[in-house]
Amino acid sequence: MSTDPDLRTALDHLYATFSRHPLPEDTVACDHCVSPEQVRAARTGPLRSLSAEALEPYAWNHSTWGDEADFKHYLPRLLELLITEEMDGWFVGPILAGRTATHWGSWPDDERGAVVAAVGAWWRETLSAYPRELDAEQLLEIIGSEFRLDPAPYLAVWEERAGEEAAARHLAALVRDWRSRVVSGNAWYAVVDAWVAGPAPVRLLREGLAGTRSPRAERELRNALELWDELHPAR
């Protein structure tokens, strides 16, 4: 678990906010999708002690296991397991975010705010280490496409990480992969695309390069700078 106090604060707030949603006394799950043993495992012990192994069957089958009461009860622990990379972010991350965004229009403001704060902590945690199971580009897509949040504040946080090697390496990966992306009409994509073409990436890459002591990171950042120049020759 990260020792970042901001992450711990965001998660504590998330658990406290959703503590109004206790585990339902009973739940109905598709017996073709999950076994009774799997259901019992997800209902045994305090929420914060449930392992990824216990909750992954629920995450994979949440649409046929219980209802919104179950989902809102498990949500804090599911997000924590994703942030700490104890659960499969490739599969669970987009699905969890998509279901949250589909329903949270009817949620109280404090519940939506607690989730957004946790997503912000997830973003900062991602930028602080490289590699991550979900890199910054993949998490940006979850933030914009699934949670349907404006990516601009998250890009601003990225800019504040100038000089940090991990954040610069995430950016190098974004620059490398961005040109091969299929152009999207989604609003979040346009915001990120404009940002990638602007001055911030070059500054972040250069400042990251100046501070790195890793030959591998240096190669990644130099290659990304060269690629950015090729993609934006007039800048």
N, C-alpha and C positions, 0 to 999 in steps of 0.2 A: 504494500500500500504506500502511495506517495506520502511524504511528510509535509507537503505544501499546506500551510495553514488555511489558505484561501479555498483549496479543494475540500478540506475537512469541514470548513464552515459551510460551504455550499451544500455538501452532502448532509450534514447535521440538520440544516434548515429544510432540505428536501424531505428527510425522514419525519421531522417534526410536523411539517405541513400536511403530509399524507397520512399521519398517524390517526387521523379521523376516519380512515378507511380500514377497519380491522378485517382480518381474514373471515370471509363468510363461514357460518357454522357448517354449511354443506355446499358442495359444488358438483356440477354435472360436467363430465368430460367424456368425449367420444371414446368408447372402449375399443374402437378399431385403431385409434391413433396413439393412445397411451394406456399403460397398464395400471391397475389399482396400486401397485407398488410405487410407480412413479408419482401418482397423485399423492399418496401418503408421504413420500419423501419431501414433496414441496410444501407440505402442511405440517411438518414436524420441526419444532424448534423455533427460536426467535427469528424474526425476519432477517436481521442483520447478520445472523450466523449461517444462513442458507448458502450452500456452495453453488458454484456454477453447475456442477454435475446435477444437483437437485433441481435447479430451475431451468436448465436448458430444455427439458421436455416441454415445460410450460411455454417457454419462449418460442419454440418451434410450432406449437399447436395452440397458441393463445386464442385463435378464432373458434376453436371447437372445445375449449376448456373454460368453463365458467362464463362470467359476463364482465361488465365494466367494473363491478365491485372487486372482483379478483384482480383485474388489471391494475387498478389504482392502488391496491394493497401491495402488489409486487413491484410496481414501477420504481420506487427508490432503489431497491436492491438490484434490479435489472440494470439500471443506469450505472450504479456503482461498479458492478461487475464488468460492464463495458469500458468504463473509464480506466479501471485498473487492469484491463486486458486479461481478465480471467474468463471471459466469455467470448465466443466467436463473433467479433465485430463485423466481419464481412457479411455474415448472414443476418444476425440478430439486429445490428445497428439500424439499417434502413427500415426493417420491418417494425421495430419498436418505435422509431421516430414517426413513421407513416401512420401507425395506429394512434399515437399520441396526438398528432396534428389533426387527424380526422375528427377526433372527439373533443379536443380541448376548447373549442368555441363555446361550449356550454359549461366549462369548468369555472370555478371562482377565480378572480384575478390573482389571489395569492398562490393558488396551485400552478397556474400558468407561469407566474413569476418565479416560483421555486424551480420549475423545470428549466426555464431559460437560464437561470443562474447556474444550474448544474451543467447545462450545455456549455456555458461560458467557461466553467472550470475544466470541462473536458477538452475544450479548445486550447486553453493555456497549458494543460498537461501534455497535450499532443505536441505543441510547439517546443516544449522543454526537453524533449528527448528524440533522438533519431538513431535507428529507425523505430517506427511504431507499427503495430499490426494494421491500423488504419492510419495512413499518412494524412498530412494536412489537406491535400487535394480531395481525398476521399471523404474526409470529415466535412469539408466545405460543401460537398454535394449533398451529404445528409442534412446539414444545416439549412441549405437553400432549397433543395428539392423535396425533402421529406418533412422536416420541421417547418419549412416555408418561412424561414426567418430571413431578414435582410442581412446579407453577408458583410455589408460595409463596416459595422462595428468590429467584426472579427478580423477583417483586413487591417483595421486601425490598430488592433492589438498586435498583429503581426509586425506592423511597422515599428511598434514600440520595442520589439525584440532585436533591433539592429545591433550587430556585433556579436550576437549569440550564434554559435556554430550550428546547434541543432535547428534553430529556426531558419537559418540560411540554407541548410541542406534540404529541409522540407521545400523551400522555395526553388532550389535547383531542380528537385524532382518535378515540381509543378511546371516550371519552364520547359523542361524536357518533354513532358507528356502533353502539355496543353495544345500544341499544334496538331496533334493526332486526334484530338477530341472531335466528335461530331458536333457541329454547331447546333446549339439549343436555342429555342425561342423563349425559354424560361427567364424570368426577370433576374433571378440570382446569377445566371450565367453571364448576362450582359454586364452586370456590375463587376464580376470577377474578371471578365475579358477586358474591360476598360482599365481595370487596375493593373493587370498583367502588362498591358501596353504602355503604362505610364512610367513615371520616374522611380517609384518606390522599389520595384524589384531590383533594379540596378544598384541602388544605394544599399539595399539589404545584402545583396550578393557581395558587393565590394567590401562592406564593413565586416561581413562574415569572413571573407577571404583574408582580410588584414589580421584577424584575431585567431585564425585556426592554426593548430600545430599538427594536424593530421594530414599526411600526404594524400590519403584517399579523399578526405573532405576537400582538400585544396584542388584536386583534379575535378571533382564534381562541380565546385563553384566556378572554376575557370571555364570549364566546358559550358556551363549554363550561361555565363556572361557572353561567351562567343556565340552561342545559339541565340540569345536575346538580340545581339547586334545583327545577326543574320535576318531575324524575323522583323526587326524594326530598323532598317538601314537609315531611315531619314531622321532618326531621333538622336 
